Amino acid sequence: QVQLVESGGGLVQPGGSLRLSCAASGTIFSISAMAWYRQAPGKERELVASVTSSININYADSVKGRFTIFRDNAKNTVYLQMDSLKPEDTAVYYCKAVQLGFSFWGLGTQVTVSS
């Protein structure tokens, strides 16, 4: 099994920045993709950004130009740099890893953007 631990969430003012980290551990052979999702109260979970082993990157339209996903394969860690944060970015952010066709999820970290 693969364990994912997120860190870096917290409270930030609009226009501020946060950097989320997600470290994978456990039985790791080859993680083909890592991604960040988020879920706000009353809304469905949505994909924020993803990166594959071949460094194929995708972003949700709502975060393009503001968020950056990057991956350190040696450390089995994925990061999400969030800049110019808006109140609508407030959500629980979840890390996801895919290995051998199986998906693994972290427990999530709260990001709150408020004055």
URNORKA-V959541 format. One record per residue. RES is the residue in three letters. D_LAST is the distance of its C-alpha to the last C-alpha in whole Angstrom. Layout:
res = (RES:RES)
d_last = (D_LAST:D_LAST)
//
This chain:
res = (GLN:VAL:GLN:LEU:VAL:GLU:SER:GLY:GLY:GLY:LEU:VAL:GLN:PRO:GLY:GLY:SER:LEU:ARG:LEU:SER:CYS:ALA:ALA:SER:GLY:THR:ILE:PHE:SER:ILE:SER:ALA:MET:ALA:TRP:TYR:ARG:GLN:ALA:PRO:GLY:LYS:GLU:ARG:GLU:LEU:VAL:ALA:SER:VAL:THR:SER:SER:ILE:ASN:ILE:ASN:TYR:ALA:ASP:SER:VAL:LYS:GLY:ARG:PHE:THR:ILE:PHE:ARG:ASP:ASN:ALA:LYS:ASN:THR:VAL:TYR:LEU:GLN:MET:ASP:SER:LEU:LYS:PRO:GLU:ASP:THR:ALA:VAL:TYR:TYR:CYS:LYS:ALA:VAL:GLN:LEU:GLY:PHE:SER:PHE:TRP:GLY:LEU:GLY:THR:GLN:VAL:THR:VAL:SER:SER)
d_last = (40:37:34:30:28:24:22:19:16:13:9:8:5:7:10:10:13:15:19:20:24:26:30:33:36:39:42:41:43:42:38:38:35:31:28:24:24:21:20:18:19:22:22:25:24:24:26:23:26:29:31:35:38:39:36:35:31:30:26:25:24:21:20:23:22:19:20:23:25:28:31:33:36:38:35:34:31:28:25:22:20:17:16:14:11:10:9:12:13:12:15:18:20:23:26:29:33:36:39:43:41:39:36:34:30:28:26:23:19:16:13:10:7:4:0)
//
